[in-house]
Amino acid sequence: MVLFKKSKPRQEEVLDVGGKARLNSKDFKQALPGIRVISEEDPDYERSRQIQNTRFNYKPFYIVKCQNKDDVVKTIKLCQRENKSVRICSGGHQHEGMCSADNVVVIDLSCMREISVCKDSCTAWIEPGSQLQYVYQELEADDFTLPGGGGDTVNIGGLVQGGGWGMLARAGGLTCDSLQEVKLVTATGKPIRVTQDNQYQDLFWGIKGGGGGNFGVIIQYKFQLMKHQDAQLISISYTSDKDKILITKLLECYLNELPIFDDNITSFARVSHYNAQKQESGLTLTMRFNCFGRDNIIYNKVRDFFEKLSDLKQKAGSHHQLEWENLDTQQEIRDADLLINSSVALPHKVSSAFPKGNITKLSQKIIDFVYKQKNFNKAATYLSIHSLGGKIKKISADSSSFFYRDKEFLLQFQAWWQQPNDEQSGDYINWVRNFRQELDNAGCIEGAFINFPDQTIVEPSGDEKADKIKLLKYYYGDNLDRLREIKAKYDPHNFFSFGMSIPPK
Ligand SMILES: Cc1cc2nc3c(=O)[nH]c(=O)nc-3n(C[C@H](O)[C@H](O)[C@H](O)COP(=O)(O)OP(=O)(O)OC[C@H]3O[C@@H](n4cnc5c(N)ncnc54)[C@H](O)[C@@H]3O)c2cc1C
């Protein structure tokens, strides 16, 4: 018999959502006996309606705090019967706020966070409300790990469906690549088990990269686990406003090196006009490396790369310091080397793209933009570059709906600020938009990553339907047609519908 060791569910951490109370809220609550339903008149409504991106201030009618499968089934059936729009929310991190909306019912899974590990089969069942930091802790206690996401506060619920990129991506693949099975409640309220081999194999393919919230409410994920290994963490950085050409060369060298790094090295880089460690302005390139395992050969490969960068610096005659730092904790590697702590709820805007064509040109365009725009006083604006390749590339392209498996890295344009009513908010958002646009105009990028979504990539043409298809093509490429067919099969009436959801074919 296979035994799963269950972790104790954690104290409830409240998620957030909001809205106008409806006249019949008493009836709605009574129709879901034993389930906690929060509406405008409840004291914890304000706290419960807040999502991670405080640029959005949605007020849903109800937030239904589901504890288990039955709660989800009852809520879906009631909303179907009463013709109510729903949104699904696990951790509320969706960058465009699509886990909530005005005047909807939010199916809130943040209380469902059980993690059950089976040592014999090296697998774990994980509920969608589990935050990554606790997932890693629980798994590590049994000497396992999972290629999850970089952000500790992100929840498994949405992360997996968007693919899931983290600091083990090259060693272990995307998060969705470790998925073995899913328990899901369909749009009609039917609980099903979805695997690679059963009658729902098309749905399994769709869930692995097709983006959160399209096909049903996922109540449990089963993952194949990796053996945990200590990692060696390294940061290399360079700041100087005088050395634009040199920094362009350093970035180009990094981007060219990405495909040939050992698979056990996953890294990301940041290009910004601010060095948070030194708290000084200036063109900054930071590269952080996660070397999975304590193998000196792997560590020395990063050392060799550092020497290469040092040679470039030497040749350019620069006297600025190329900084090498051994970091102690994963937290340090994840911490933004910038103004703002993005693990708390803050207003922000992100966008994303994959590289296309010439790396020299891309490097120049990136550095030119960041140098020209400088930084804002009250916002952190930067470009992150996430390494792909390694195992991601080795997994067959048709095993999941993640379309960009052959890419070596992923670009994320980011702007984070403190106050939703900051009068410069529009400028920060434009920084993200203009940056992406400039790279696009130069022919240096293509596509986008659904976990870093931006619903404004496509200029409105007046034909909303056509614009939406055009937008979704960025995220799903040639897989969009198949995803639409799957949507038509499992949710033909488009019950799970939101701004960037996949329309049925
Ligand atoms: C601070 C921060 C750091 C991040 N870091 C990373 C990173 O390192 N790597 C990465 O890949 N992404 C990262 N992301 C993006 C993140 O992975 C996605 O936003 C992800 O969708 C968040 O999942 P969630 O459950 O927390 O969010 P939610 O907003 O609750 O869900 C995201 C989407 O999935 C749907 N959904 C949620 N739960 C379910 C469910 N159980 N069943 C069906 N649909 C569901 C929602 O409707 C929504 O559309 C980060 C985001 C933030 C804000």
Ligand as a Chemical Component Dictionary entry (heavy atoms), coordinates in Angstrom:
data_LIG
# 
_chem_comp.id                   LIG 
_chem_comp.type                 NON-POLYMER 
_chem_comp.pdbx_formal_charge   0 
_chem_comp.three_letter_code    LIG 
# 
loop_
_chem_comp_atom.comp_id 
_chem_comp_atom.atom_id 
_chem_comp_atom.alt_atom_id 
_chem_comp_atom.type_symbol 
_chem_comp_atom.charge 
_chem_comp_atom.model_Cartn_x 
_chem_comp_atom.model_Cartn_y 
_chem_comp_atom.model_Cartn_z 
_chem_comp_atom.pdbx_ordinal 
LIG C1  C1  C 0 5.317  38.188 -6.607  1  
LIG C2  C2  C 0 5.105  37.238 -7.744  2  
LIG C3  C3  C 0 6.104  36.340 -8.077  3  
LIG C4  C4  C 0 5.925  35.436 -9.128  4  
LIG N1  N1  N 0 6.928  34.568 -9.443  5  
LIG C5  C5  C 0 6.745  33.667 -10.440 6  
LIG C6  C6  C 0 7.759  32.733 -10.787 7  
LIG O1  O1  O 0 8.842  32.734 -10.227 8  
LIG N2  N2  N 0 7.496  31.836 -11.780 9  
LIG C7  C7  C 0 6.301  31.791 -12.443 10 
LIG O2  O2  O 0 6.110  30.937 -13.309 11 
LIG N3  N3  N 0 5.338  32.678 -12.137 12 
LIG C8  C8  C 0 5.532  33.602 -11.170 13 
LIG N4  N4  N 0 4.545  34.505 -10.880 14 
LIG C9  C9  C 0 3.308  34.433 -11.632 15 
LIG C10 C10 C 0 2.425  33.373 -10.991 16 
LIG O3  O3  O 0 2.954  32.103 -11.190 17 
LIG C11 C11 C 0 1.090  33.380 -11.608 18 
LIG O4  O4  O 0 0.516  34.622 -11.345 19 
LIG C12 C12 C 0 0.234  32.275 -11.021 20 
LIG O5  O5  O 0 -0.859 32.128 -11.858 21 
LIG C13 C13 C 0 -0.170 32.580 -9.610  22 
LIG O6  O6  O 0 -0.929 31.566 -9.068  23 
LIG P1  P1  P 0 -1.829 31.904 -7.789  24 
LIG O7  O7  O 0 -2.617 30.690 -7.468  25 
LIG O8  O8  O 0 -0.979 32.501 -6.735  26 
LIG O9  O9  O 0 -2.717 33.068 -8.349  27 
LIG P2  P2  P 0 -4.270 33.205 -8.711  28 
LIG O10 O10 O 0 -4.379 34.635 -9.120  29 
LIG O11 O11 O 0 -5.129 32.738 -7.629  30 
LIG O12 O12 O 0 -4.458 32.284 -9.959  31 
LIG C14 C14 C 0 -3.867 32.560 -11.203 32 
LIG C15 C15 C 0 -4.796 32.126 -12.331 33 
LIG O13 O13 O 0 -5.073 30.732 -12.205 34 
LIG C16 C16 C 0 -6.453 30.503 -11.933 35 
LIG N5  N5  N 0 -6.510 29.527 -10.859 36 
LIG C17 C17 C 0 -6.002 29.652 -9.616  37 
LIG N6  N6  N 0 -6.216 28.545 -8.915  38 
LIG C18 C18 C 0 -6.879 27.693 -9.705  39 
LIG C19 C19 C 0 -7.393 26.384 -9.515  40 
LIG N7  N7  N 0 -7.219 25.746 -8.374  41 
LIG N8  N8  N 0 -8.062 25.802 -10.522 42 
LIG C20 C20 C 0 -8.224 26.448 -11.705 43 
LIG N9  N9  N 0 -7.761 27.688 -11.930 44 
LIG C21 C21 C 0 -7.089 28.311 -10.944 45 
LIG C22 C22 C 0 -7.040 31.847 -11.548 46 
LIG O14 O14 O 0 -8.368 31.959 -11.949 47 
LIG C23 C23 C 0 -6.146 32.827 -12.283 48 
LIG O15 O15 O 0 -6.590 33.013 -13.603 49 
LIG C24 C24 C 0 4.705  35.431 -9.843  50 
LIG C25 C25 C 0 3.684  36.340 -9.504  51 
LIG C26 C26 C 0 3.885  37.238 -8.481  52 
LIG C27 C27 C 0 2.803  38.209 -8.154  53 
# 
loop_
_chem_comp_bond.comp_id 
_chem_comp_bond.atom_id_1 
_chem_comp_bond.atom_id_2 
_chem_comp_bond.value_order 
_chem_comp_bond.pdbx_ordinal 
LIG C1  C2  SING 1  
LIG C2  C3  SING 2  
LIG C2  C26 DOUB 3  
LIG C3  C4  DOUB 4  
LIG C4  N1  SING 5  
LIG C4  C24 SING 6  
LIG N1  C5  DOUB 7  
LIG C5  C6  SING 8  
LIG C5  C8  SING 9  
LIG C6  O1  DOUB 10 
LIG C6  N2  SING 11 
LIG N2  C7  SING 12 
LIG C7  O2  DOUB 13 
LIG C7  N3  SING 14 
LIG N3  C8  DOUB 15 
LIG C8  N4  SING 16 
LIG N4  C9  SING 17 
LIG N4  C24 SING 18 
LIG C9  C10 SING 19 
LIG C10 O3  SING 20 
LIG C10 C11 SING 21 
LIG C11 O4  SING 22 
LIG C11 C12 SING 23 
LIG C12 O5  SING 24 
LIG C12 C13 SING 25 
LIG C13 O6  SING 26 
LIG O6  P1  SING 27 
LIG P1  O7  DOUB 28 
LIG P1  O8  SING 29 
LIG P1  O9  SING 30 
LIG O9  P2  SING 31 
LIG P2  O10 DOUB 32 
LIG P2  O11 SING 33 
LIG P2  O12 SING 34 
LIG O12 C14 SING 35 
LIG C14 C15 SING 36 
LIG C15 O13 SING 37 
LIG C15 C23 SING 38 
LIG O13 C16 SING 39 
LIG C16 N5  SING 40 
LIG C16 C22 SING 41 
LIG N5  C17 SING 42 
LIG N5  C21 SING 43 
LIG C17 N6  DOUB 44 
LIG N6  C18 SING 45 
LIG C18 C19 SING 46 
LIG C18 C21 DOUB 47 
LIG C19 N7  SING 48 
LIG C19 N8  DOUB 49 
LIG N8  C20 SING 50 
LIG C20 N9  DOUB 51 
LIG N9  C21 SING 52 
LIG C22 O14 SING 53 
LIG C22 C23 SING 54 
LIG C23 O15 SING 55 
LIG C24 C25 DOUB 56 
LIG C25 C26 SING 57 
LIG C26 C27 SING 58 
# 
